[in-house]
Amino acid sequence: MRRVTPGAHPLIRAAWLAGAALLVIAGVVELVARGRAAVFVLAASVVLFVASYVAYLVRHFLFLAEVARADRALAAGDLEKARALLAPLLDVYPDLAPVQRAAGLTLYRRGDPLSAASLLEHASRSYGDDVVVATTLVASYAALNRGGDARRASGLVPRAVDVRLALAWSELVALGGDRAAGIALAAELAGRADVSATAARSAMAHALAAIAAARRADASAAIGPLRLLRTEAAGLPAEERAFLGYLEGVAVRELGRTTEAIAAFDRAIEAAPDTIGEALARRERAGLVARPQAPSHTEG
């Protein structure tokens, strides 16, 4: 049976019940005998209450420490360690928001956006203003080609830069996306200081600008963003290179450069196995090679 709270345990529950029973007995003894016996029984009841409460707190803090370990592993990019720490917690405490949040973030980055979206939808009820939760939920729906759901999820923290980057990706690429809104978002993000402040955001903004140019059928406008994307992505961790490689593949595919798109997807697949970038690149590559190839345009 799954425990409702992380501090709960059958022995703790038994101690609470025993303490309550002794408290009743102490009252009866006091009424009947009016002697020291009632004091001893009352003391035993208090000891049980205190001991069980301390045990409850210790177990609860151990649970929080385990979730914190998983968060640190995730921040360090050790997705396998985060998964190993969270799997037993998710099995026992699937309805607790801290577990749902940590597991959802981990599963998305490991290439399982469907499970991530389910967990993060629940977690967002407790973490409604958490930018990381909102961004990852939008990204999960974008990865699932559910543009309408991504748009709805972006309303959790609508002005956060990372949420808007994820939403722009969804609007430009996902089924049900609003391409005109995505083009406008890509233009907005290209001029934001908080985007250019980090290499990862800047690279994603350049990828989105290239996709937007392809959506406008303006191949020349994609040349600069693609070059900047490749330069910036080269210095990023493998997990981020894989995702940006996927976006690059989408951009050049939409420009009609099929062979170049397949090569970009291949690089993404090789860069970081078992990540969202690898999973998306593999999916898009499979769809691309399964259809007749159109003649490639001159590379920019």
FIGUMAR-504927 format. One record per residue (C-alpha): x, z, y; residue in one letter; chain. Coordinates in nm, 2 decimals, decimal comma. Layout:
// residues N
site u X w Z v Y aa a ch A
...
***
This chain:
// residues 300
site u 0,00 w 0,00 v 0,00 aa m ch A
site u 0,13 w -0,09 v 0,35 aa r ch A
site u 0,19 w 0,20 v 0,59 aa r ch A
site u 0,02 w 0,18 v 0,92 aa v ch A
site u 0,30 w 0,34 v 1,12 aa t ch A
site u 0,67 w 0,33 v 1,06 aa p ch A
site u 0,70 w 0,71 v 1,05 aa g ch A
site u 0,43 w 0,76 v 0,79 aa a ch A
site u 0,51 w 0,86 v 0,43 aa h ch A
site u 0,30 w 1,02 v 0,15 aa p ch A
site u 0,51 w 1,34 v 0,16 aa l ch A
site u 0,47 w 1,37 v 0,54 aa i ch A
site u 0,10 w 1,33 v 0,50 aa r ch A
site u 0,10 w 1,59 v 0,22 aa a ch A
site u 0,29 w 1,83 v 0,44 aa a ch A
site u 0,04 w 1,79 v 0,72 aa w ch A
site u -0,25 w 1,85 v 0,48 aa l ch A
site u -0,08 w 2,15 v 0,33 aa a ch A
site u -0,02 w 2,29 v 0,68 aa g ch A
site u -0,38 w 2,24 v 0,77 aa a ch A
site u -0,49 w 2,41 v 0,45 aa a ch A
site u -0,26 w 2,71 v 0,52 aa l ch A
site u -0,40 w 2,74 v 0,87 aa l ch A
site u -0,75 w 2,77 v 0,73 aa v ch A
site u -0,63 w 3,02 v 0,47 aa i ch A
site u -0,45 w 3,22 v 0,74 aa a ch A
site u -0,78 w 3,25 v 0,93 aa g ch A
site u -0,97 w 3,36 v 0,62 aa v ch A
site u -0,70 w 3,62 v 0,53 aa v ch A
site u -0,71 w 3,75 v 0,89 aa e ch A
site u -1,09 w 3,79 v 0,87 aa l ch A
site u -1,08 w 3,96 v 0,52 aa v ch A
site u -0,76 w 4,16 v 0,51 aa a ch A
site u -0,64 w 4,19 v 0,87 aa r ch A
site u -0,28 w 4,25 v 0,77 aa g ch A
site u 0,07 w 4,09 v 0,77 aa r ch A
site u -0,03 w 3,84 v 0,50 aa a ch A
site u -0,22 w 3,63 v 0,76 aa a ch A
site u 0,09 w 3,62 v 0,98 aa v ch A
site u 0,31 w 3,49 v 0,69 aa f ch A
site u 0,06 w 3,23 v 0,59 aa v ch A
site u 0,03 w 3,12 v 0,96 aa l ch A
site u 0,41 w 3,10 v 0,98 aa a ch A
site u 0,42 w 2,89 v 0,67 aa a ch A
site u 0,16 w 2,66 v 0,82 aa s ch A
site u 0,36 w 2,62 v 1,15 aa v ch A
site u 0,68 w 2,55 v 0,95 aa v ch A
site u 0,51 w 2,27 v 0,76 aa l ch A
site u 0,36 w 2,12 v 1,08 aa f ch A
site u 0,70 w 2,12 v 1,26 aa v ch A
site u 0,89 w 1,99 v 0,96 aa a ch A
site u 0,65 w 1,71 v 0,90 aa s ch A
site u 0,65 w 1,61 v 1,27 aa y ch A
site u 1,03 w 1,61 v 1,28 aa v ch A
site u 1,04 w 1,39 v 0,97 aa a ch A
site u 0,79 w 1,16 v 1,12 aa y ch A
site u 1,00 w 1,12 v 1,44 aa l ch A
site u 1,32 w 1,06 v 1,24 aa v ch A
site u 1,16 w 0,79 v 1,03 aa r ch A
site u 1,01 w 0,63 v 1,35 aa h ch A
site u 1,35 w 0,63 v 1,52 aa f ch A
site u 1,51 w 0,48 v 1,21 aa l ch A
site u 1,25 w 0,20 v 1,22 aa f ch A
site u 1,32 w 0,13 v 1,59 aa l ch A
site u 1,70 w 0,13 v 1,52 aa a ch A
site u 1,65 w -0,13 v 1,24 aa e ch A
site u 1,45 w -0,35 v 1,48 aa v ch A
site u 1,72 w -0,31 v 1,74 aa a ch A
site u 1,98 w -0,42 v 1,48 aa r ch A
site u 1,78 w -0,73 v 1,41 aa a ch A
site u 1,75 w -0,80 v 1,79 aa d ch A
site u 2,13 w -0,77 v 1,83 aa r ch A
site u 2,19 w -1,00 v 1,53 aa a ch A
site u 1,95 w -1,25 v 1,68 aa l ch A
site u 2,12 w -1,23 v 2,02 aa a ch A
site u 2,46 w -1,29 v 1,85 aa a ch A
site u 2,33 w -1,60 v 1,68 aa g ch A
site u 2,35 w -1,44 v 1,33 aa d ch A
site u 2,01 w -1,57 v 1,21 aa l ch A
site u 2,06 w -1,48 v 0,85 aa e ch A
site u 2,14 w -1,12 v 0,92 aa k ch A
site u 1,84 w -1,09 v 1,15 aa a ch A
site u 1,62 w -1,24 v 0,88 aa r ch A
site u 1,76 w -1,01 v 0,61 aa a ch A
site u 1,69 w -0,71 v 0,83 aa l ch A
site u 1,34 w -0,81 v 0,93 aa l ch A
site u 1,21 w -0,94 v 0,60 aa a ch A
site u 1,14 w -0,59 v 0,45 aa p ch A
site u 1,00 w -0,46 v 0,78 aa l ch A
site u 0,76 w -0,76 v 0,80 aa l ch A
site u 0,65 w -0,69 v 0,45 aa d ch A
site u 0,57 w -0,33 v 0,52 aa v ch A
site u 0,46 w -0,34 v 0,88 aa y ch A
site u 0,32 w -0,69 v 0,94 aa p ch A
site u 0,08 w -0,57 v 1,21 aa d ch A
site u 0,33 w -0,39 v 1,44 aa l ch A
site u 0,41 w -0,58 v 1,76 aa a ch A
site u 0,79 w -0,51 v 1,76 aa p ch A
site u 0,82 w -0,65 v 1,41 aa v ch A
site u 0,60 w -0,95 v 1,49 aa q ch A
site u 0,81 w -1,02 v 1,80 aa r ch A
site u 1,15 w -1,00 v 1,64 aa a ch A
site u 1,04 w -1,19 v 1,32 aa a ch A
site u 0,86 w -1,46 v 1,53 aa g ch A
site u 1,17 w -1,52 v 1,74 aa l ch A
site u 1,39 w -1,53 v 1,43 aa t ch A
site u 1,16 w -1,76 v 1,23 aa l ch A
site u 1,14 w -2,01 v 1,52 aa y ch A
site u 1,51 w -2,03 v 1,55 aa r ch A
site u 1,54 w -2,08 v 1,18 aa r ch A
site u 1,32 w -2,38 v 1,19 aa g ch A
site u 0,98 w -2,23 v 1,09 aa d ch A
site u 0,76 w -2,28 v 1,41 aa p ch A
site u 0,44 w -2,24 v 1,22 aa l ch A
site u 0,51 w -1,88 v 1,10 aa s ch A
site u 0,67 w -1,81 v 1,44 aa a ch A
site u 0,36 w -1,92 v 1,63 aa a ch A
site u 0,13 w -1,70 v 1,41 aa s ch A
site u 0,34 w -1,39 v 1,46 aa l ch A
site u 0,40 w -1,45 v 1,83 aa l ch A
site u 0,03 w -1,50 v 1,90 aa e ch A
site u -0,03 w -1,15 v 1,77 aa h ch A
site u 0,28 w -1,00 v 1,94 aa a ch A
site u 0,18 w -1,15 v 2,28 aa s ch A
site u -0,11 w -0,91 v 2,29 aa r ch A
site u 0,14 w -0,63 v 2,34 aa s ch A
site u 0,41 w -0,84 v 2,51 aa y ch A
site u 0,20 w -1,05 v 2,74 aa g ch A
site u 0,46 w -1,06 v 3,02 aa d ch A
site u 0,76 w -1,10 v 2,79 aa d ch A
site u 0,93 w -1,43 v 2,90 aa v ch A
site u 1,11 w -1,47 v 2,56 aa v ch A
site u 0,79 w -1,43 v 2,37 aa v ch A
site u 0,60 w -1,68 v 2,60 aa a ch A
site u 0,88 w -1,93 v 2,59 aa t ch A
site u 0,92 w -1,92 v 2,21 aa t ch A
site u 0,54 w -1,94 v 2,16 aa l ch A
site u 0,52 w -2,25 v 2,38 aa v ch A
site u 0,82 w -2,40 v 2,20 aa a ch A
site u 0,67 w -2,33 v 1,86 aa s ch A
site u 0,36 w -2,52 v 1,95 aa y ch A
site u 0,57 w -2,80 v 2,10 aa a ch A
site u 0,76 w -2,82 v 1,77 aa a ch A
site u 0,43 w -2,83 v 1,59 aa l ch A
site u 0,30 w -3,12 v 1,80 aa n ch A
site u 0,02 w -2,90 v 1,94 aa r ch A
site u 0,04 w -2,98 v 2,31 aa g ch A
site u -0,29 w -2,82 v 2,40 aa g ch A
site u -0,19 w -2,49 v 2,24 aa d ch A
site u 0,15 w -2,50 v 2,41 aa a ch A
site u -0,02 w -2,55 v 2,75 aa r ch A
site u -0,24 w -2,25 v 2,68 aa r ch A
site u 0,05 w -2,03 v 2,57 aa a ch A
site u 0,24 w -2,12 v 2,89 aa s ch A
site u -0,02 w -1,93 v 3,08 aa g ch A
site u 0,13 w -1,60 v 2,96 aa l ch A
site u 0,41 w -1,63 v 3,21 aa v ch A
site u 0,34 w -1,96 v 3,39 aa p ch A
site u 0,62 w -1,96 v 3,65 aa r ch A
site u 0,91 w -1,85 v 3,44 aa a ch A
site u 1,18 w -2,12 v 3,43 aa v ch A
site u 1,23 w -2,11 v 3,05 aa d ch A
site u 0,85 w -2,13 v 2,99 aa v ch A
site u 0,83 w -2,44 v 3,22 aa r ch A
site u 1,12 w -2,60 v 3,04 aa l ch A
site u 0,95 w -2,56 v 2,71 aa a ch A
site u 0,62 w -2,68 v 2,86 aa l ch A
site u 0,78 w -2,99 v 3,00 aa a ch A
site u 0,92 w -3,07 v 2,65 aa w ch A
site u 0,57 w -3,03 v 2,50 aa s ch A
site u 0,40 w -3,24 v 2,77 aa e ch A
site u 0,66 w -3,52 v 2,73 aa l ch A
site u 0,69 w -3,52 v 2,35 aa v ch A
site u 0,42 w -3,33 v 2,16 aa a ch A
site u 0,09 w -3,48 v 2,05 aa l ch A
site u -0,18 w -3,39 v 2,30 aa g ch A
site u 0,09 w -3,36 v 2,58 aa g ch A
site u 0,01 w -3,47 v 2,93 aa d ch A
site u 0,29 w -3,73 v 2,99 aa r ch A
site u 0,23 w -3,75 v 3,37 aa a ch A
site u 0,24 w -3,37 v 3,40 aa a ch A
site u 0,56 w -3,37 v 3,19 aa g ch A
site u 0,72 w -3,63 v 3,41 aa i ch A
site u 0,63 w -3,42 v 3,72 aa a ch A
site u 0,76 w -3,10 v 3,55 aa l ch A
site u 1,09 w -3,27 v 3,46 aa a ch A
site u 1,14 w -3,37 v 3,83 aa a ch A
site u 1,05 w -3,02 v 3,95 aa e ch A
site u 1,30 w -2,86 v 3,70 aa l ch A
site u 1,58 w -3,09 v 3,79 aa a ch A
site u 1,59 w -2,95 v 4,14 aa g ch A
site u 1,57 w -2,58 v 4,06 aa r ch A
site u 1,87 w -2,36 v 4,12 aa a ch A
site u 1,79 w -2,13 v 3,83 aa d ch A
site u 1,81 w -2,44 v 3,60 aa v ch A
site u 2,15 w -2,56 v 3,72 aa s ch A
site u 2,28 w -2,20 v 3,70 aa a ch A
site u 2,33 w -2,21 v 3,32 aa t ch A
site u 2,47 w -2,49 v 3,11 aa a ch A
site u 2,19 w -2,47 v 2,84 aa a ch A
site u 1,91 w -2,49 v 3,10 aa r ch A
site u 2,08 w -2,77 v 3,28 aa s ch A
site u 2,15 w -2,97 v 2,97 aa a ch A
site u 1,78 w -2,93 v 2,86 aa m ch A
site u 1,67 w -3,04 v 3,21 aa a ch A
site u 1,88 w -3,35 v 3,18 aa h ch A
site u 1,74 w -3,42 v 2,84 aa a ch A
site u 1,39 w -3,39 v 2,98 aa l ch A
site u 1,48 w -3,62 v 3,27 aa a ch A
site u 1,60 w -3,88 v 3,03 aa a ch A
site u 1,28 w -3,86 v 2,82 aa i ch A
site u 1,08 w -3,88 v 3,14 aa a ch A
site u 1,27 w -4,19 v 3,24 aa a ch A
site u 1,19 w -4,34 v 2,91 aa a ch A
site u 0,82 w -4,25 v 2,95 aa r ch A
site u 0,83 w -4,44 v 3,28 aa r ch A
site u 1,00 w -4,73 v 3,11 aa a ch A
site u 1,30 w -4,69 v 3,35 aa d ch A
site u 1,61 w -4,72 v 3,13 aa a ch A
site u 1,85 w -4,72 v 3,42 aa s ch A
site u 1,72 w -4,38 v 3,54 aa a ch A
site u 1,81 w -4,23 v 3,20 aa a ch A
site u 2,18 w -4,33 v 3,20 aa i ch A
site u 2,30 w -4,04 v 3,43 aa g ch A
site u 2,09 w -3,76 v 3,27 aa p ch A
site u 2,21 w -3,87 v 2,92 aa l ch A
site u 2,57 w -3,86 v 3,02 aa r ch A
site u 2,54 w -3,52 v 3,18 aa l ch A
site u 2,34 w -3,39 v 2,88 aa l ch A
site u 2,63 w -3,49 v 2,64 aa r ch A
site u 2,89 w -3,34 v 2,86 aa t ch A
site u 2,71 w -3,01 v 2,90 aa e ch A
site u 2,60 w -2,98 v 2,54 aa a ch A
site u 2,95 w -3,02 v 2,41 aa a ch A
site u 3,05 w -2,67 v 2,53 aa g ch A
site u 2,74 w -2,49 v 2,40 aa l ch A
site u 2,70 w -2,30 v 2,06 aa p ch A
site u 2,61 w -2,51 v 1,76 aa a ch A
site u 2,25 w -2,39 v 1,75 aa e ch A
site u 2,19 w -2,52 v 2,11 aa e ch A
site u 2,38 w -2,84 v 2,05 aa r ch A
site u 2,15 w -2,91 v 1,75 aa a ch A
site u 1,84 w -2,87 v 1,96 aa f ch A
site u 1,98 w -3,07 v 2,25 aa l ch A
site u 2,09 w -3,34 v 2,00 aa g ch A
site u 1,73 w -3,36 v 1,89 aa y ch A
site u 1,61 w -3,41 v 2,25 aa l ch A
site u 1,88 w -3,67 v 2,30 aa e ch A
site u 1,76 w -3,85 v 1,99 aa g ch A
site u 1,40 w -3,85 v 2,13 aa v ch A
site u 1,51 w -3,99 v 2,46 aa a ch A
site u 1,71 w -4,28 v 2,32 aa v ch A
site u 1,44 w -4,35 v 2,06 aa r ch A
site u 1,18 w -4,38 v 2,34 aa e ch A
site u 1,42 w -4,62 v 2,51 aa l ch A
site u 1,41 w -4,84 v 2,20 aa g ch A
site u 1,77 w -4,77 v 2,09 aa r ch A
site u 1,69 w -4,69 v 1,73 aa t ch A
site u 2,04 w -4,69 v 1,59 aa t ch A
site u 2,17 w -4,46 v 1,86 aa e ch A
site u 1,87 w -4,23 v 1,81 aa a ch A
site u 1,94 w -4,20 v 1,44 aa i ch A
site u 2,31 w -4,12 v 1,52 aa a ch A
site u 2,20 w -3,84 v 1,76 aa a ch A
site u 1,96 w -3,70 v 1,50 aa f ch A
site u 2,24 w -3,71 v 1,24 aa d ch A
site u 2,47 w -3,51 v 1,48 aa r ch A
site u 2,20 w -3,25 v 1,54 aa a ch A
site u 2,14 w -3,21 v 1,16 aa i ch A
site u 2,51 w -3,16 v 1,10 aa e ch A
site u 2,57 w -2,93 v 1,40 aa a ch A
site u 2,36 w -2,63 v 1,29 aa a ch A
site u 2,18 w -2,63 v 0,95 aa p ch A
site u 1,88 w -2,40 v 0,91 aa d ch A
site u 1,79 w -2,40 v 1,28 aa t ch A
site u 1,50 w -2,54 v 1,48 aa i ch A
site u 1,72 w -2,82 v 1,62 aa g ch A
site u 1,82 w -2,93 v 1,27 aa e ch A
site u 1,46 w -2,91 v 1,14 aa a ch A
site u 1,32 w -3,12 v 1,43 aa l ch A
site u 1,60 w -3,37 v 1,42 aa a ch A
site u 1,55 w -3,41 v 1,04 aa r ch A
site u 1,17 w -3,47 v 1,09 aa r ch A
site u 1,22 w -3,72 v 1,37 aa e ch A
site u 1,49 w -3,91 v 1,18 aa r ch A
site u 1,27 w -3,93 v 0,87 aa a ch A
site u 0,99 w -4,08 v 1,08 aa g ch A
site u 1,22 w -4,32 v 1,25 aa l ch A
site u 1,39 w -4,47 v 0,94 aa v ch A
site u 1,05 w -4,49 v 0,77 aa a ch A
site u 0,92 w -4,75 v 1,02 aa r ch A
site u 1,05 w -5,10 v 1,09 aa p ch A
site u 1,33 w -5,09 v 1,34 aa q ch A
site u 1,29 w -5,27 v 1,67 aa a ch A
site u 1,60 w -5,44 v 1,82 aa p ch A
site u 1,81 w -5,19 v 2,02 aa s ch A
site u 1,86 w -5,24 v 2,39 aa h ch A
site u 2,20 w -5,23 v 2,55 aa t ch A
site u 2,33 w -4,87 v 2,56 aa e ch A
site u 2,36 w -4,70 v 2,90 aa g ch A
***
